[in-house]
Amino acid sequence: MGDEDPFGAYLRLGHELRAHMEAILPPGWSWPGQRVLDFGCGTGKVLCHFADEANEAEFWGCDIDRPSIEWVQRNMCPPFRAFECREGASLPQPDGYFDLIFAWSVYTHITDRWAEWLLEHHRVLADDGLLLASFIGEGMVEHLTSEEWCEDRIGMNILNEGNPWDCGGPTVIHSPWWLRAHWGRAFEILDLWPSVSPPRRPTADDAPTPTHGMILLRRKPVRLTVRDLTRLEPDEPREISSLQHSVRQLRHQAAELRRQNAHLGGQLQAAHTDLTQRIGEIAELTQQVRMAEQNLRTAEEDLGRYRASLEAIQGSTSWRVTAPARAAKQHVKRLRT
């Protein structure tokens, strides 16, 4: 949760997101009798704030992270319902099933499949059904890229493509004009907040708070394809300027990756040199151990021969015959001392 108090943050953020949602939903919206999907619900930080409403409405949650869904199923179902979904755009519900789908911080990470998922949400929404989604726009661009916001050079810009999901996945930036142009082909744009206001009024000492934008859409009665949604908007020069900016961003990322690769290469070479040195030291120590073992075997063999020789001497006739003389000699020696 990126907080010193993760459980408190879990509850606080979920409460704030519900408040933002209800602030942007159409006037007169009510929960009883509705079928609602939290798309990308994670561990249910927003769902859990609808426990009372779930007694009068259907609240579903889905996510690609199986441990999160299993946790929700064990701890929150019922009254909620939860299922695992895949990265491919497919939901198990029939056409027109849901009245509302909300997606917090999901389309902010969907790259190549965004149009497929948008059409799948269009399919499972009822006539006039609503889709509410957060997006990364002017409220977070400077935080993510150190660039000032400029709507003319942002369309749908993808950063960190291929980043693993456990590390946050890729990041997708959207501009309001691009959302209106492309998402607006399948949905009517009811409301769009470029940047969600923080839950409290900032003070003069506060740093700017990075915030998502929000868009509320109503399903249009149209039949479209992925190609219909992804084609460039005619007579819109920002389509080209945003693509050019994306190329510049990719060049910057490539240069940064090369720098990181060179740094890691240097670390790898240093580690290889250190490892080679340690292997040499281990080989030398191994040789010393082998020599010590050989010396020990030789000493044991010599000791064995000496014992055999001593036993042979002690068992000889001459040793037994001279035993009294040796004893007398020892006796005289003791008397002298």
C-alpha positions in Angstrom: 0.0 0.0 0.0 3.1 2.3 0.2 2.2 3.3 3.7 3.6 2.8 7.1 0.1 1.6 8.2 -0.9 -0.8 5.4 -4.2 -1.9 7.0 -5.2 1.7 7.8 -4.3 2.7 4.2 -6.3 -0.2 2.9 -9.4 1.1 4.6 -8.7 4.8 4.0 -8.0 4.5 0.3 -11.1 2.3 -0.3 -13.3 4.8 1.5 -11.8 7.7 -0.5 -12.3 5.8 -3.8 -16.0 5.1 -3.0 -16.5 8.8 -2.2 -14.9 9.7 -5.6 -17.1 7.2 -7.3 -20.3 8.5 -5.9 -19.3 12.0 -6.6 -19.0 11.3 -10.4 -22.0 8.9 -10.8 -25.1 10.5 -12.4 -27.5 12.3 -10.1 -30.2 10.0 -8.8 -28.0 6.9 -9.0 -28.9 4.3 -6.3 -27.4 1.0 -5.5 -30.4 -1.3 -4.7 -31.1 -3.8 -7.5 -27.9 -3.0 -9.5 -25.3 -5.4 -10.7 -21.8 -4.0 -10.2 -18.4 -5.3 -11.2 -15.1 -4.1 -9.5 -12.8 -4.8 -12.4 -9.3 -5.3 -10.9 -10.6 -5.5 -7.4 -7.3 -6.7 -5.8 -8.0 -7.6 -2.2 -11.3 -5.7 -2.2 -10.3 -2.4 -0.7 -13.2 -0.7 -2.4 -15.7 -3.6 -2.4 -15.5 -3.9 1.4 -17.1 -0.5 1.7 -20.3 -1.7 0.0 -21.1 -4.5 2.5 -24.5 -3.0 3.4 -25.4 -2.3 -0.2 -24.4 -5.9 -1.2 -27.5 -7.1 0.7 -29.7 -5.3 -1.9 -27.5 -5.5 -5.0 -25.0 -7.8 -6.7 -21.4 -6.8 -6.2 -18.7 -8.7 -8.1 -15.0 -8.5 -8.0 -12.4 -9.9 -10.4 -8.6 -9.8 -10.7 -5.7 -11.5 -12.5 -3.9 -12.1 -9.1 -5.1 -15.4 -7.8 -3.9 -15.0 -4.2 -5.9 -11.8 -4.0 -9.1 -13.3 -5.3 -8.7 -16.4 -3.1 -8.4 -14.0 -0.1 -11.5 -12.1 -1.1 -13.4 -15.4 -1.6 -12.4 -16.6 1.9 -13.0 -13.4 3.7 -15.6 -11.4 1.8 -17.9 -13.9 0.0 -20.7 -13.6 0.8 -22.1 -11.0 0.5 -19.7 -10.3 -2.4 -18.9 -12.6 -5.4 -15.4 -12.9 -6.8 -13.6 -14.7 -9.6 -10.2 -14.8 -11.2 -9.9 -13.4 -14.7 -7.0 -13.7 -17.2 -5.1 -11.1 -19.1 -7.0 -11.9 -22.3 -10.3 -10.0 -22.6 -12.9 -12.4 -21.5 -15.5 -12.4 -18.8 -17.9 -15.3 -17.9 -21.1 -13.1 -17.6 -23.6 -13.0 -20.5 -24.3 -10.0 -22.6 -25.8 -7.0 -20.8 -25.3 -8.4 -17.3 -23.8 -5.5 -15.4 -25.3 -2.0 -14.8 -22.0 -0.6 -13.6 -18.3 -1.5 -14.0 -15.7 0.4 -12.2 -11.9 0.0 -12.8 -9.5 1.7 -10.4 -6.0 1.8 -11.7 -6.5 -0.9 -14.3 -6.6 0.8 -17.7 -3.6 2.7 -16.3 -1.7 -0.6 -17.0 -3.4 -2.2 -20.0 -1.3 -1.8 -23.1 -2.0 -3.8 -26.3 -5.3 -5.3 -25.1 -7.1 -2.0 -24.1 -9.5 -2.1 -27.0 -10.3 -5.7 -26.5 -11.1 -5.1 -22.8 -13.1 -2.0 -23.6 -15.3 -4.0 -26.1 -15.6 -6.8 -23.5 -16.9 -4.3 -20.9 -19.2 -2.9 -23.6 -20.5 -6.4 -24.2 -21.3 -7.2 -20.5 -22.9 -3.8 -19.8 -26.6 -3.4 -20.0 -28.2 -0.9 -22.3 -27.2 2.5 -20.9 -24.8 0.7 -18.5 -22.0 2.7 -17.0 -18.2 2.3 -17.1 -16.2 4.3 -14.6 -12.4 4.2 -14.9 -9.4 6.0 -13.5 -6.6 7.1 -15.9 -3.2 8.7 -15.5 -3.2 12.2 -16.9 -2.0 15.6 -16.0 -2.2 14.9 -12.3 0.6 12.3 -12.4 2.7 13.0 -15.5 5.3 15.2 -13.8 5.6 12.7 -11.0 6.2 9.8 -13.4 8.2 11.4 -16.2 9.6 14.7 -14.7 7.9 16.4 -17.7 5.4 19.2 -17.5 1.9 18.3 -18.8 1.2 19.1 -22.4 -2.0 17.7 -23.8 -0.8 18.1 -27.4 2.0 15.6 -27.0 0.1 13.0 -25.0 -2.4 10.6 -26.5 -2.0 7.1 -25.2 1.6 6.9 -24.1 3.0 3.6 -22.7 5.9 3.6 -20.3 7.9 0.6 -19.0 6.4 -2.0 -21.4 7.2 -5.5 -20.2 7.6 -4.5 -16.6 6.5 -7.5 -14.5 3.1 -7.3 -12.7 4.8 -7.9 -9.4 6.7 -4.7 -10.0 3.7 -2.7 -11.0 3.5 -3.6 -14.7 3.7 -1.1 -17.5 2.3 2.4 -17.0 -0.2 4.0 -19.5 -0.8 7.7 -19.7 -4.0 9.1 -21.3 -5.0 12.5 -22.5 -8.7 13.6 -22.3 -8.9 14.3 -26.0 -7.6 10.8 -26.8 -10.1 9.2 -24.5 -12.9 11.2 -26.0 -11.8 10.3 -29.5 -11.2 6.6 -29.0 -13.3 5.5 -26.0 -16.0 7.8 -27.2 -16.6 5.6 -30.2 -18.1 2.9 -28.0 -19.3 5.0 -25.1 -20.9 8.4 -24.4 -18.6 10.5 -22.2 -20.8 11.7 -19.3 -18.1 13.2 -17.2 -14.3 13.5 -17.1 -12.1 14.7 -14.3 -8.5 15.3 -15.5 -7.3 15.1 -11.9 -9.1 13.8 -8.8 -9.0 16.3 -5.9 -7.1 15.0 -2.9 -9.3 14.1 0.1 -8.2 17.2 2.1 -7.2 20.7 1.2 -3.4 20.8 0.8 -1.4 23.2 2.9 1.4 25.5 1.8 4.0 22.9 3.1 2.5 20.0 1.2 4.2 18.7 -1.9 1.9 18.3 -4.9 -0.1 15.1 -4.6 0.0 12.8 -7.6 -3.6 11.9 -8.5 -5.4 9.9 -11.2 -8.1 11.3 -13.5 -11.6 9.8 -13.7 -13.9 9.2 -16.7 -17.6 8.1 -16.6 -19.0 6.6 -19.7 -22.4 5.3 -20.8 -22.7 2.4 -23.2 -23.7 3.3 -26.8 -25.9 0.8 -28.8 -23.1 0.2 -31.4 -21.2 -2.8 -32.7 -17.5 -2.1 -33.1 -14.2 -4.0 -33.6 -10.8 -3.5 -32.2 -9.8 -1.9 -35.4 -12.7 0.6 -35.1 -11.4 1.7 -31.7 -7.7 1.8 -32.5 -7.7 3.7 -35.8 -6.3 7.2 -35.8 -8.8 10.0 -35.4 -9.2 11.8 -38.8 -8.0 15.4 -39.0 -6.5 15.3 -35.5 -2.9 16.5 -35.6 -2.4 15.5 -31.9 -2.5 11.8 -33.0 0.8 12.4 -34.9 2.4 14.7 -32.2 1.5 12.2 -29.5 3.1 9.3 -31.5 6.2 11.4 -32.0 6.4 12.1 -28.3 5.9 8.3 -27.6 8.9 7.7 -29.9 11.0 10.2 -27.9 9.9 8.6 -24.7 10.9 5.2 -26.0 14.3 6.5 -27.1 14.8 7.9 -23.6 13.8 4.6 -22.0 16.1 2.7 -24.4 19.0 5.0 -23.4 18.2 4.6 -19.8 18.0 0.8 -20.2 21.4 0.9 -22.0 22.9 2.9 -19.1 21.5 0.4 -16.6 22.7 -2.5 -18.7 26.2 -1.0 -18.9 26.1 -0.5 -15.1 24.9 -4.0 -14.5 27.5 -5.3 -17.0 30.2 -3.6 -15.0 28.9 -5.1 -11.8 28.7 -8.5 -13.5 32.3 -8.2 -14.7 33.5 -7.2 -11.2 31.5 -10.1 -9.7 33.0 -12.4 -12.3 36.5 -11.2 -11.5 35.9 -11.7 -7.8 34.4 -15.1 -8.4 37.4 -16.1 -10.6 39.7 -15.0 -7.8 37.8 -16.9 -5.2 37.7 -20.0 -7.4 41.5 -19.7 -7.7 41.8 -19.4 -3.9 39.5 -22.4 -3.5 41.5 -24.4 -6.0 44.7 -23.5 -4.1 43.1 -24.5 -0.8 41.8 -27.7 -2.3 45.3 -28.5 -3.5 46.7 -27.8 0.0 44.1 -30.0 1.5 44.9 -32.8 -0.9 48.6 -32.5 -0.1 47.8 -32.5 3.7 45.7 -35.6 3.1 48.5 -37.3 1.2 51.0 -36.4 4.0 48.6 -37.7 6.6 48.2 -41.0 4.7 52.0 -41.3 4.4 52.4 -40.6 8.1 49.8 -43.2 8.9 51.5 -45.7 6.7 54.9 -44.9 8.4 53.3 -45.2 11.8 51.8 -48.6 10.8 55.3 -49.8 9.7 56.9 -48.5 13.0 54.2 -50.3 15.1 54.7 -53.5 13.1 58.5 -53.3 13.6 58.1 -52.6 17.3 55.7 -55.5 17.7 58.2 -57.7 15.8 61.1 -56.6 18.1 59.0 -57.1 21.2 58.1 -60.6 20.2 61.6 -61.7 19.3 63.7 -64.2 21.4 66.5 -61.8 21.8 64.1 -59.2 23.3 62.8 -61.7 25.8 66.3 -63.0 26.7 67.7 -59.4 27.3 64.6 -58.4 29.3 66.3 -59.0 32.8 69.4 -57.0 31.7 67.2 -54.1 30.6 65.3 -54.2 33.9 68.5 -54.3 35.9 69.8 -51.3 34.0 66.7 -49.3 34.7 67.0 -50.2 38.4 70.6 -49.0 38.6 69.6 -45.8 36.8 66.9 -45.1 39.3 69.3 -45.7 42.2 71.8 -43.2 40.7 69.1 -40.5 40.4 
